[in-house]
Amino acid sequence: PTTNTSWYNELLKKNALIHSHSLDVSGGSNKVNYTIGLNYLYQDGILKAENDFQRYNIRLQTEAKPYDWLKVGYTAIITNSTLFSPNTGAFMNAYYASPLYPVYDPSNTSAFPKDYASSVSIGFNNGVFNNPVATADYYYDRTKSFQILPTVYAEANIWGNKLTFRSQWSMRYASNSQIKYTPEYYVDNNQRQAKSNLWSAQNRYNEYIVDNLLTYKDGKNGHHWSVMLGQSSREQRWRQTWVSADSVPNVEEFWYVNQGVQTATNYGEDGYRNAGLSYFSRVTYDYKNRYLLTATFRADGSSKYQTKWGYFPSIGLGWVMSDEDFMKNQKLFQFLKLRGSWGKLGNDGITPNAGYATVQTGNNYSGIYGSTGTTNGNYVIGYFVNSFFTPITWEVVNEWDGGLDFTMINNKLKGSVDYYHRTTNNVAFAKTQAFTNTTLYGNWASVANSGWEFNLNWNDNIGPKFSYNIGANLTTLKNRVTDLGSLSYMMTGVSEFPTRIEVGQPINYFFGYEMTGIYQNQAEISADPTTTGQGIQPGYFKYKDQNGDGVIDANDRVNLGSYLPKFTYGLNIGMSYSAFDLSIALQGVSGNKILNLNRAMRSKYSDMNGDADFVSHLWTGENSTNAYPSAYATTQGWNNQANSFFVESGSYLRVQNIQLGYNFQLGDKGPKMRVYATADRP
């Protein structure tokens, strides 16, 4: 065939524009003020199919002061959006589809409603490859969402503004309706939909929060202190109902379940309800803003846990050294502050029903035999435990850190240095019980994270009209699993290319064989005792015998790297000249690994497309390469095991955002306006 289809070019747009429009109006008097904000956002999708997003926002804010000591207010954010989600399977289809057949094929007379081409046209039976453009086209997924976030509050200041009481009620109401529709179509026997299908879901989410805060502030002779007492209660509810039907007409006006085949209708329902109650306090003290103390204590209760309550203290200390007499005559630092803190926080982010036992009918994993009336030897339906009851308690984050803040060079250079150590104890997850698929949810693990954080910012002017700023930040991370309960390790991820959780190692590290090269000839194979009986040929991967026993087996698998970056860094550059301004933000990571799962899963199939870098570097003979296998080797099991060849560096540095703006005013008393253009990840 002479066809050379670039499937990604056929599937993706060159540009996907985003535009946003905002209008804000504010006004008021010394007793009442208000703000009204309107925003419209449209984001085009990158796929050449319906996959865009649009959102309307209304923001309302009103505050009144009927008395000098009292203010009341109301805020609300109302959002209405429509999201068309793409068929993500089209991206994978484009990765492995052969370029030797076209997008359309008029000779494919069986295809409908469009004459999309099939890989059958180039000799593959039953269409080994799905046509990526057809995959994207024959798919409709629309979600319409509505959300309102109202807040009402009242705040009273009494006793000479020393005592403040604030009460606030907030809620979140969100609903969305989602429709997925797949029409009846045919490309080949592998890519077809015999009956159209409609899936429709309704979601309702309600959250209510009531906060009450009482704060006392006072000071005397350089001493300043405050005491805050608070209470917060919350309730969350979510409910989903869904239905589906086949043979629904391909006309949007008829996309209702009753328009389909009733016997093929399915339905379901899900939801949860949970509540929480918290009491908290905070005490602050300083002397001349030089010696600083903050202490807090929280008692948090959650309906998600069998052990409802958790107790979490914290304390922070600070010392502004630059205000000391012995620092008065130095000119290096305009500001220098040492600080340290320790504290605990609770996490109730688990699913509401975690830890509760579930029992199902059936005969999974065991059977009871007996008479069913006429025939012996059949299964008798009974009950089996799907998950066991476990007393779950709070996950607890225990963190301490120390650092310093400084300002130098006539306040032009500002920065901070921090060291942190964070341990998460009682990490909750479900582990599978031996000899069954039954899970047991519990607080089984602990994880530790530690590292350094650095921040620097430089601000300066050149002349009266030009100013600029440069900011840089760097964070280091050392992650280790410190406890897994009774487990020595856990295997996670994809079965062929697993990740592993093990005490003393980073969480979910890539696990497999260390590839050290390629066997170049038979003499090299014969000289290596680990190849005995393995059917190794030139062009195969060479693995390291980690324990030196002369055999390559599961005991030779090792840590191949972590997905967690050892370094995360950023750079921000801003400048302005007269009414123009420009900002550039860069972000990067280093020291992490990624699994090239596309290559790992597809390279073992001889009839699927491969990426250009892989195919163009394949081993073709002795000494042609010591890094890539032969084309034949990729299809053999020895080379398809999880190994370091498929684990690559995840380091990058990219431009996150560029923005160019112009600020102006319409007349002397007209509104101030700003026009700008921005590019995200250009």
Phi, psi and omega per residue, in radians:
P1 nan 2.553 3.115
T2 -1.695 -0.079 -3.136
T3 -1.191 2.418 3.073
N4 -2.410 1.373 -3.045
T5 -1.421 2.197 2.997
S6 -1.598 1.713 -2.994
W7 -1.141 -0.592 3.122
Y8 -1.217 -0.612 3.057
N9 -1.155 -0.620 3.115
E10 -1.269 -0.480 -3.018
L11 -1.628 -0.573 -2.977
L12 -1.949 2.603 3.024
K13 -1.433 2.717 3.090
K14 -1.274 -0.588 -3.129
N15 -2.411 2.583 3.037
A16 -2.286 1.793 -3.002
L17 -1.433 2.620 3.048
I18 -2.139 2.269 3.004
H19 -2.334 2.495 -3.065
S20 -2.358 2.399 -3.120
H21 -2.274 2.304 -3.096
S22 -2.304 2.575 3.059
L23 -2.447 2.177 3.138
D24 -2.140 2.366 3.099
V25 -2.247 2.297 3.119
S26 -2.439 2.721 3.133
G27 -3.055 -2.996 3.099
G28 2.491 -2.892 -3.133
S29 -2.379 -2.955 3.124
N30 -1.291 -0.132 3.108
K31 -1.873 -0.579 -3.058
V32 -2.411 2.390 3.003
N33 -2.386 2.733 -3.085
Y34 -2.555 2.754 3.056
T35 -2.485 2.360 3.056
I36 -2.203 2.205 3.131
G37 -2.203 2.381 3.094
L38 -2.131 2.465 3.130
N39 -2.540 2.442 3.034
Y40 -2.256 2.276 3.140
L41 -2.205 2.330 3.026
Y42 -2.272 2.241 3.113
Q43 -2.179 2.041 3.121
D44 -1.304 2.564 3.098
G45 -1.454 2.718 -3.114
I46 -1.444 -0.269 -3.095
L47 -1.548 2.546 3.060
K48 -1.411 1.040 3.113
A49 -2.769 3.084 -3.103
E50 -1.306 1.813 -3.119
N51 -2.702 0.794 -3.139
D52 -1.785 3.091 -3.097
F53 -2.500 2.349 3.029
Q54 -2.404 2.566 -3.051
R55 -2.525 2.405 3.029
Y56 -1.980 2.306 3.126
N57 -2.156 2.414 2.964
I58 -2.199 2.247 3.129
R59 -2.127 2.154 -3.122
L60 -2.079 2.401 3.120
Q61 -2.576 2.228 3.126
T62 -2.405 2.387 3.076
E63 -2.425 2.359 -3.132
A64 -2.222 2.567 3.074
K65 -2.141 1.468 3.137
P66 -1.135 -0.485 3.076
Y67 -2.363 2.801 3.141
D68 -1.070 -0.495 -3.065
W69 -1.676 -0.029 -3.037
L70 -2.342 2.353 2.961
K71 -2.362 2.511 3.117
V72 -2.255 2.641 -3.081
G73 -2.702 2.930 -3.137
Y74 -2.567 2.345 3.018
T75 -2.304 2.646 3.086
A76 -2.677 2.412 3.024
I77 -2.115 2.124 -3.116
I78 -2.008 2.234 -3.072
T79 -2.249 2.345 3.032
N80 -2.298 2.201 -3.057
S81 -2.468 2.762 3.056
T82 -2.334 2.185 -3.124
L83 -2.123 2.218 2.987
F84 -1.827 1.977 -3.091
S85 -1.603 2.435 -3.137
P86 -1.438 2.865 2.998
N87 -1.433 1.772 -3.070
T88 -1.139 -0.316 3.083
G89 -1.092 -0.382 3.131
A90 -1.123 -0.564 3.132
F91 -1.147 -0.767 3.104
M92 -1.165 -0.701 3.078
N93 -0.992 -0.739 -3.121
A94 -1.165 -0.502 -3.122
Y95 -1.191 -0.750 -3.025
Y96 -1.855 -0.024 3.129
A97 -1.247 2.471 3.130
S98 -1.235 2.445 3.081
P99 -1.385 0.005 -3.022
L100 -1.469 -0.038 3.036
Y101 -2.205 2.663 -2.995
P102 -1.480 3.109 3.091
V103 -1.251 -0.804 -3.115
Y104 -2.038 2.656 3.141
D105 -2.568 1.732 -3.135
P106 -1.032 -0.404 -3.137
S107 -1.365 -0.171 3.084
N108 -1.431 1.308 -3.000
T109 -1.205 -0.288 3.122
S110 -1.409 -0.294 -3.080
A111 -1.243 2.457 3.038
F112 -2.754 2.723 -0.050
P113 -1.349 -0.180 3.101
K114 -2.036 2.682 -3.083
D115 -1.526 1.060 3.081
Y116 -1.200 2.554 -3.125
A117 -1.384 2.664 3.096
S118 -2.077 2.645 3.088
S119 -1.190 -0.166 3.020
V120 -1.034 -0.520 -3.095
S121 -1.141 -0.301 3.096
I122 -1.993 0.376 2.955
G123 1.738 0.084 3.112
F124 -1.598 2.138 -3.118
N125 -1.217 2.447 3.058
N126 1.025 0.376 3.046
G127 1.071 1.295 3.136
V128 -1.023 -0.645 -3.131
F129 -1.772 2.406 2.958
N130 -1.452 2.437 3.075
N131 -1.200 1.999 -3.046
P132 -1.081 -0.653 -3.125
V133 -1.172 -0.685 3.080
A134 -1.144 -0.681 3.107
T135 -1.025 -0.734 3.135
A136 -1.273 -0.637 -3.043
D137 -1.284 -0.779 -3.070
Y138 -1.486 1.014 -3.074
Y139 -2.774 2.346 3.120
Y140 -2.436 2.164 -3.123
D141 -2.502 1.804 -3.085
R142 -2.104 2.326 3.079
T143 -2.164 2.079 3.049
K144 -1.790 2.210 -3.038
S145 -2.192 2.544 3.045
F146 -2.343 2.400 -3.132
Q147 -2.557 2.436 3.045
I148 -2.318 2.342 -3.108
L149 -2.174 1.467 3.116
P150 -1.566 2.597 3.085
T151 -2.451 2.317 3.067
V152 -2.151 2.344 -3.109
Y153 -2.513 2.777 3.020
A154 -2.454 2.425 -3.107
E155 -2.375 2.226 -3.126
A156 -2.058 2.312 3.085
N157 -2.017 2.070 -3.098
I158 -2.300 3.046 3.116
W159 1.009 0.879 3.122
G160 1.121 0.654 -3.129
N161 1.115 0.247 3.086
K162 -1.418 -0.510 -3.087
L163 -2.034 2.189 -3.120
T164 -2.193 2.314 3.025
F165 -2.129 2.255 3.132
R166 -2.252 2.279 3.067
S167 -2.141 2.344 -3.049
Q168 -2.440 2.371 3.059
W169 -2.082 2.242 3.141
S170 -2.303 2.681 3.031
M171 -2.554 2.802 3.015
R172 -2.318 2.126 3.030
Y173 -2.063 2.174 -3.134
A174 -2.364 2.446 3.062
S175 -2.481 2.597 3.027
N176 -2.590 2.630 3.048
S177 -2.130 2.240 -3.091
Q178 -2.090 2.379 3.090
I179 -2.218 2.233 2.990
K180 -2.054 2.232 -3.116
Y181 -2.319 2.252 3.044
T182 -2.069 2.076 -3.098
P183 -1.352 2.913 2.987
E184 -1.258 2.244 3.141
Y185 -2.719 2.915 3.111
Y186 -2.587 2.205 2.971
V187 -1.977 -0.878 3.002
D188 -2.754 -3.067 -3.070
N189 -1.145 -0.350 3.133
N190 -1.595 -0.463 -3.092
Q191 -2.125 1.640 -3.055
R192 -2.763 2.804 3.015
Q193 -2.382 1.828 -3.038
A194 -1.168 -0.619 3.113
K195 -2.302 2.442 3.054
S196 -1.107 2.704 -3.113
N197 -2.412 2.365 3.080
L198 -2.083 2.278 3.051
W199 -2.194 2.203 -3.078
S200 -2.279 2.356 -3.112
A201 -2.354 2.567 3.052
Q202 -2.156 2.273 3.108
N203 -2.104 2.411 3.053
R204 -2.258 2.292 -3.124
Y205 -2.325 2.227 3.094
N206 -2.224 2.381 3.059
E207 -2.425 2.341 3.137
Y208 -2.190 2.333 3.137
I209 -2.339 2.283 3.047
V210 -2.131 2.148 -3.140
D211 -2.094 2.397 3.048
N212 -2.295 2.206 -3.091
L213 -2.249 2.315 3.047
L214 -2.143 2.101 -3.040
T215 -2.209 2.323 3.063
Y216 -2.085 2.225 3.126
K217 -2.209 2.439 3.110
D218 -2.801 3.011 3.119
G219 -2.984 2.776 -3.136
K220 -2.877 2.316 3.059
N221 0.943 0.780 3.111
G222 1.524 -0.167 3.108
H223 -1.640 2.338 3.111
H224 -2.300 2.394 3.138
W225 -2.563 2.779 3.070
S226 -2.604 2.618 3.083
V227 -2.299 2.248 3.126
M228 -2.165 2.311 3.032
L229 -2.086 2.389 -3.077
G230 -2.510 2.765 3.078
Q231 -2.489 2.435 3.138
S232 -2.465 2.333 3.057
S233 -2.217 2.589 -3.075
R234 -2.611 2.671 3.081
E235 -2.521 2.392 -3.141
Q236 -2.203 2.424 3.078
R237 -2.405 2.384 3.067
W238 -2.409 2.413 3.097
R239 -2.492 2.376 3.101
Q240 -2.257 2.377 2.971
T241 -2.216 2.485 3.138
W242 -2.517 2.650 3.114
V243 -2.463 2.760 3.076
S244 -2.604 2.735 3.127
A245 -2.697 2.693 3.069
D246 -1.702 2.881 3.016
S247 1.028 0.639 3.031
V248 -1.469 2.323 -3.086
P249 -0.998 2.576 -3.138
N250 -1.465 0.977 3.069
V251 -2.397 2.128 -2.980
E252 -1.011 -0.554 3.129
E253 -1.091 -0.333 -3.105
F254 -1.922 0.331 -3.130
W255 -1.437 1.253 3.060
Y256 -2.367 2.574 -3.046
V257 -1.039 -0.646 -3.113
N258 -1.177 -0.211 3.079
Q259 -1.484 -0.082 -3.125
G260 -1.803 -2.935 3.129
V261 -1.415 2.014 -3.028
Q262 -1.131 -0.595 -3.111
T263 -1.172 -0.339 -3.135
A264 -1.710 0.157 -3.095
T265 -1.347 2.352 3.035
N266 -2.124 2.701 3.129
Y267 -2.594 2.813 3.123
G268 -2.841 2.919 -3.109
E269 -2.589 2.544 3.121
D270 -2.625 2.934 3.104
G271 2.935 3.103 3.043
Y272 -2.771 2.898 3.044
R273 -2.578 2.271 3.075
N274 -2.559 2.797 -3.086
A275 -2.460 2.760 3.123
G276 -2.529 2.681 3.118
L277 -2.469 2.302 -3.092
S278 -2.316 2.501 2.955
Y279 -2.164 2.362 -3.072
F280 -2.587 2.769 3.134
S281 -2.537 2.726 3.105
R282 -2.569 2.368 3.080
V283 -2.151 2.269 3.062
T284 -2.158 2.593 3.108
Y285 -2.606 2.457 2.969
D286 -2.569 2.707 3.040
Y287 -2.072 1.929 -3.129
K288 0.973 0.549 -3.110
N289 0.975 0.417 -3.086
R290 -1.897 -0.749 3.099
Y291 -1.963 2.163 -2.933
L292 -2.156 2.444 3.104
L293 -2.464 2.332 3.012
T294 -2.360 2.264 3.104
A295 -2.325 2.389 3.136
T296 -2.311 2.770 3.039
F297 -2.589 2.316 3.139
R298 -2.190 2.484 2.937
A299 -2.137 1.917 -3.068
D300 -1.952 2.304 3.076
G301 -2.053 2.468 -3.120
S302 -2.442 2.391 3.106
S303 -1.284 -0.166 -3.121
K304 -1.267 -0.404 -3.022
Y305 -1.844 2.584 2.992
Q306 -1.237 -0.652 2.957
T307 -1.573 1.699 -2.881
K308 -1.161 -0.666 -2.914
W309 -1.857 2.489 3.008
G310 -2.272 2.607 -3.047
Y311 -2.193 2.228 -2.920
F312 -2.386 1.807 3.090
P313 -1.625 2.861 3.008
S314 -2.752 2.753 3.105
I315 -2.595 2.473 3.103
G316 -2.356 2.435 -3.138
L317 -2.181 2.534 3.099
G318 -2.493 2.609 3.136
W319 -2.433 1.996 3.100
V320 -1.500 1.612 -3.048
M321 -1.171 -0.532 -3.074
S322 -1.156 -0.255 3.096
D323 -1.567 -0.043 3.131
E324 -1.341 2.674 -3.120
D325 -1.069 -0.637 -3.089
F326 -1.247 -0.106 3.097
M327 -1.813 -0.031 -3.012
K328 -1.149 -0.614 -3.039
N329 -1.578 -0.116 3.111
Q330 -1.468 2.659 -3.099
K331 -2.077 0.045 -3.100
L332 -1.256 -0.799 -3.095
F333 -1.938 2.252 2.943
Q334 -1.505 -0.401 3.102
F335 -2.641 2.358 3.104
L336 -2.590 2.150 -3.076
K337 -2.349 2.271 3.007
L338 -1.757 2.490 -3.142
R339 -2.619 2.739 3.087
G340 -2.711 2.688 -3.129
S341 -2.684 2.772 3.036
W342 -2.527 2.507 3.128
G343 -3.003 2.936 3.075
K344 -2.155 2.532 3.051
L345 -2.336 2.599 3.107
G346 -1.832 2.625 3.118
N347 -2.198 2.162 3.077
D348 -2.047 0.674 -3.080
G349 -1.409 0.188 3.132
I350 -1.332 2.887 3.075
T351 -1.179 2.561 -3.012
P352 -1.044 -0.520 -3.077
N353 -1.734 0.179 -3.137
A354 -1.122 2.398 3.131
G355 1.623 -0.198 3.115
Y356 -1.612 2.550 -3.117
A357 -1.350 2.531 3.033
T358 -2.243 2.438 -3.130
V359 -2.182 2.364 -3.139
Q360 -2.151 2.734 2.999
T361 -1.498 2.672 3.123
G362 2.415 -2.852 3.137
N363 -2.467 0.650 3.081
N364 -1.098 2.458 2.966
Y365 1.191 -0.223 3.075
S366 -2.804 2.765 3.136
G367 -2.416 2.621 3.051
I368 -1.957 2.127 -3.084
Y369 -1.744 2.579 3.107
G370 3.024 -2.863 -3.078
S371 -1.527 2.388 3.012
T372 -1.877 0.289 3.103
G373 1.989 -0.809 -3.114
T374 -2.202 -0.384 -3.041
T375 -2.300 2.253 3.045
N376 -1.552 2.771 3.044
G377 1.629 -0.015 3.099
N378 -1.520 2.777 3.025
Y379 -1.182 2.453 2.995
V380 -1.852 2.124 -3.085
I381 -1.095 2.283 3.121
G382 -2.356 -2.621 -3.134
Y383 -2.156 2.541 3.028
F384 -2.459 2.651 -3.113
V385 -1.448 2.149 3.118
N386 -1.545 -0.636 3.032
S387 -2.625 2.558 -3.057
F388 -1.649 2.737 3.052
F389 -1.252 2.368 3.079
T390 -2.447 2.352 3.085
P391 -1.296 1.804 -3.115
I392 -1.590 2.453 3.080
T393 -2.200 -3.138 -3.045
W394 -1.130 2.408 2.839
E395 -1.281 2.373 -3.043
V396 -2.147 2.167 3.057
V397 -1.708 2.084 -3.133
N398 -1.943 2.009 -3.031
E399 -2.333 2.441 2.929
W400 -2.310 2.589 3.133
D401 -2.648 2.779 3.074
G402 -2.483 2.594 -3.106
G403 -2.952 -3.113 3.082
L404 -2.504 2.602 3.045
D405 -2.034 2.504 -3.115
F406 -2.589 2.704 3.017
T407 -2.306 2.331 -3.045
M408 -2.409 2.993 3.007
I409 0.907 1.108 3.091
N410 0.963 0.743 3.098
N411 1.151 0.264 3.125
K412 -1.473 -0.527 -3.117
L413 -1.949 2.122 3.080
K414 -2.132 2.524 -3.124
G415 -2.818 3.029 3.095
S416 -2.649 2.633 3.072
V417 -2.317 2.278 -3.128
D418 -2.366 2.564 2.910
Y419 -2.100 2.343 -3.118
Y420 -2.265 2.637 3.033
H421 -2.451 2.013 -3.031
R422 -2.152 2.167 3.099
T423 -2.054 2.208 3.072
T424 -1.814 1.987 -3.129
N425 -1.826 2.807 3.133
N426 1.041 0.616 3.107
V427 -1.073 2.218 -3.047
A428 -1.716 2.308 3.028
F429 -2.793 2.937 -3.123
A430 -1.716 2.278 3.057
K431 -2.045 2.535 -3.109
T432 -1.391 2.377 3.130
Q433 -1.397 2.628 -3.098
A434 -1.046 2.408 3.037
F435 1.229 0.120 3.124
T436 -2.488 3.049 2.958
N437 -1.775 0.187 3.119
T438 -1.254 2.384 -3.112
T439 -1.845 2.691 3.099
L440 -2.271 1.966 -3.106
Y441 -1.519 2.353 -3.131
G442 -2.923 3.034 3.091
N443 -1.526 1.456 -2.929
W444 -1.715 -0.353 -2.877
A445 -2.277 2.881 2.987
S446 -2.413 2.500 -3.108
V447 -2.346 2.419 3.130
A448 -2.050 2.397 3.051
N449 -2.261 2.357 3.113
S450 -2.561 2.782 3.123
G451 2.911 -2.997 -3.104
W452 -2.051 2.623 3.039
E453 -2.270 2.265 -3.137
F454 -2.193 2.378 3.084
N455 -2.389 2.326 3.080
L456 -2.360 2.404 3.088
N457 -2.429 2.286 3.125
W458 -2.072 2.225 3.103
N459 -2.206 2.334 -3.108
D460 -2.763 2.913 3.084
N461 -2.172 2.576 2.989
I462 -2.172 1.769 -3.063
G463 1.368 3.140 -3.057
P464 -1.347 -0.320 -3.020
K465 -1.934 -0.336 -3.038
F466 -1.904 2.206 3.061
S467 -2.318 2.713 -3.132
Y468 -2.634 2.794 3.063
N469 -2.537 2.547 3.118
I470 -2.312 2.226 3.124
G471 -2.230 2.478 3.114
A472 -2.414 2.534 3.096
N473 -2.465 2.629 3.142
L474 -2.543 2.304 3.084
T475 -2.230 2.327 3.051
T476 -1.861 2.708 -3.108
L477 -2.490 2.261 2.948
K478 -2.103 2.003 -3.083
N479 -1.954 2.315 3.122
R480 -2.524 2.444 2.960
V481 -1.433 2.218 -3.079
T482 -1.869 -0.262 -3.137
D483 -2.787 2.432 3.039
L484 -2.261 0.393 -3.128
G485 1.137 -2.222 -3.104
S486 -1.448 -0.120 -3.101
L487 -1.530 2.495 3.024
S488 -1.531 -0.501 3.076
Y489 -2.864 2.925 3.033
M490 -2.356 2.406 3.057
M491 -1.708 2.317 -3.141
T492 -2.370 -3.101 3.097
G493 1.428 -2.817 -3.138
V494 -1.314 2.401 -3.022
S495 -1.035 -0.715 -3.123
E496 -1.274 -0.479 -3.116
F497 -2.329 1.339 -2.962
P498 -1.370 2.814 2.872
T499 -1.951 2.868 -2.996
R500 -2.414 2.446 3.027
I501 -1.930 2.155 -3.038
E502 -2.574 2.459 3.120
V503 -1.059 2.309 3.134
G504 1.587 -0.071 -3.100
Q505 -2.111 2.812 3.034
P506 -1.057 2.589 -3.098
I507 -1.189 2.377 3.089
N508 0.970 0.870 3.082
Y509 -1.372 2.682 3.114
F510 -1.233 2.417 -2.947
F511 -2.270 2.164 3.128
G512 3.090 -2.819 -3.093
Y513 -1.544 2.581 3.093
E514 -1.570 1.940 3.136
M515 -1.425 2.174 -3.059
T516 -1.911 -0.061 -3.134
G517 2.776 -2.886 -3.119
I518 -2.154 2.355 3.034
Y519 -1.179 2.170 -3.027
Q520 -1.625 -0.504 -3.088
N521 -2.713 3.008 -3.083
Q522 -1.184 -0.578 3.139
A523 -1.079 -0.705 3.120
E524 -1.148 -0.658 3.118
I525 -1.158 -0.793 -3.100
S526 -1.121 -0.515 -3.111
A527 -1.416 -0.138 -3.099
D528 -1.813 1.948 -3.091
P529 -1.126 -0.360 -3.105
T530 -1.266 -0.206 -3.113
T531 -1.590 -0.097 -3.067
T532 -1.005 2.182 3.092
G533 1.276 0.182 -3.078
Q534 -1.746 -0.135 -3.128
G535 1.190 0.556 -3.092
I536 -1.253 2.452 3.085
Q537 -2.201 2.797 3.035
P538 -0.981 2.424 -3.073
G539 1.743 -0.078 3.133
Y540 -1.499 2.793 3.044
F541 -1.161 2.562 3.024
K542 -1.922 2.167 -3.100
Y543 -1.877 2.603 3.131
K544 -1.425 2.264 3.063
D545 -1.419 1.607 -2.974
Q546 -1.120 -0.663 -3.094
N547 -1.741 0.037 3.035
G548 1.157 0.453 -3.122
D549 -1.619 0.097 3.097
G550 1.373 0.181 -3.136
V551 -2.351 2.356 3.016
I552 -1.632 1.942 3.119
D553 -2.533 -2.994 -3.053
A554 -1.024 -0.410 -3.136
N555 -1.263 -0.160 3.141
D556 -1.682 0.043 3.099
R557 -1.325 2.471 -3.036
V558 -2.415 3.079 3.052
N559 -1.218 2.084 -3.123
L560 -1.769 0.093 3.111
G561 2.159 2.834 -3.081
S562 -1.966 2.602 3.065
Y563 -1.312 -0.224 -3.114
L564 -1.416 2.216 3.117
P565 -1.187 2.443 3.021
K566 -1.356 -0.483 3.141
F567 -2.334 2.342 3.000
T568 -2.197 2.275 -3.043
Y569 -2.502 2.829 -3.137
G570 -2.633 2.800 3.125
L571 -2.501 2.265 3.120
N572 -2.151 2.299 3.125
I573 -2.221 2.223 3.101
G574 -2.348 2.535 3.107
M575 -2.653 2.649 3.100
S576 -2.482 2.483 3.073
Y577 -2.359 2.017 -3.095
S578 0.967 -2.076 -3.093
A579 -1.620 -0.032 -3.111
F580 -1.707 2.588 3.053
D581 -2.526 2.635 -3.131
L582 -2.427 2.356 3.079
S583 -2.345 2.491 3.134
I584 -2.344 2.278 3.113
A585 -2.132 2.236 3.089
L586 -2.073 2.626 -3.134
Q587 -2.548 2.522 -3.118
G588 -2.690 2.866 3.066
V589 -2.386 2.773 -3.140
S590 -2.648 2.656 3.066
G591 1.519 0.132 3.127
N592 -1.902 2.832 3.124
K593 -2.084 2.677 3.036
I594 -2.263 2.596 3.091
L595 -1.657 2.098 3.079
N596 -1.389 1.376 -3.036
L597 -1.226 -0.529 3.065
N598 -0.994 -0.877 -3.137
R599 -1.175 -0.724 -3.080
A600 -1.108 -0.690 -3.068
M601 -1.454 -0.428 -3.028
R602 -1.774 -0.404 -3.051
S603 -1.148 -0.386 -3.100
K604 -1.369 -0.129 3.134
Y605 -1.780 2.141 -3.085
S606 -1.278 -0.336 -3.071
D607 -1.768 0.223 3.141
M608 -1.999 2.637 -3.119
N609 -1.172 2.591 3.077
G610 -2.116 2.858 3.129
D611 -1.279 2.653 -2.990
A612 -1.059 -0.719 -3.130
D613 -1.070 -0.732 -3.116
F614 -1.165 -0.876 -3.053
V615 -1.167 -0.679 -3.063
S616 -1.303 -0.219 -3.120
H617 -1.957 0.174 -3.100
L618 -1.049 2.602 3.102
W619 -1.134 2.239 -3.110
T620 -2.134 -0.016 -3.133
G621 2.875 3.015 -3.046
E622 -0.944 2.236 3.100
N623 1.165 0.246 3.076
S624 -1.251 -0.594 3.059
T625 -2.874 2.635 3.057
N626 -2.046 0.310 -3.068
A627 -2.142 -0.423 -3.076
Y628 -2.112 2.526 3.135
P629 -1.378 3.060 3.047
S630 -1.386 2.863 3.124
A631 -1.066 -0.682 3.129
Y632 -1.184 -0.688 -3.082
A633 -1.089 -0.552 -3.082
T634 -1.103 -0.384 -3.111
T635 -1.605 -0.039 -3.055
Q636 -1.759 2.517 -3.012
G637 -1.007 -0.614 3.140
W638 -0.973 -0.621 -3.053
N639 -1.655 -0.124 -3.112
N640 -1.723 0.136 3.065
Q641 -1.365 2.720 3.103
A642 -1.041 2.119 -3.130
N643 -2.653 2.993 -2.992
S644 -1.196 -0.264 3.111
F645 -1.058 -0.618 -3.075
F646 -1.572 -0.034 3.107
V647 -1.777 2.134 -3.006
E648 -2.139 2.910 3.087
S649 -1.186 2.373 3.093
G650 -1.802 0.193 -3.105
S651 -1.213 2.509 3.086
Y652 -2.797 2.807 2.937
L653 -2.385 2.147 -3.093
R654 -2.402 2.751 3.032
V655 -1.418 2.053 -3.122
Q656 -1.421 -0.704 -3.042
N657 -2.760 2.474 2.981
I658 -2.270 2.297 3.125
Q659 -2.386 2.297 3.081
L660 -2.104 2.195 -3.065
G661 -2.317 2.817 3.081
Y662 -2.393 2.244 -3.107
N663 -1.922 2.379 -3.133
F664 -2.707 2.921 3.133
Q665 -2.241 2.392 3.117
L666 -1.462 1.720 -3.118
G667 1.319 3.117 -3.113
D668 -1.226 -0.561 -3.091
K669 -2.039 0.118 -3.122
G670 -1.339 3.041 -3.112
P671 -1.223 2.576 3.034
K672 -1.429 2.398 -3.057
M673 -2.336 2.777 3.128
R674 -2.459 2.298 3.062
V675 -2.048 2.298 -3.106
Y676 -2.592 2.746 3.028
A677 -2.187 2.405 -3.097
T678 -2.326 2.590 3.084
A679 -2.256 2.152 3.098
D680 -1.706 2.187 -3.131
R681 0.820 0.988 -3.076
P682 -1.133 nan nan
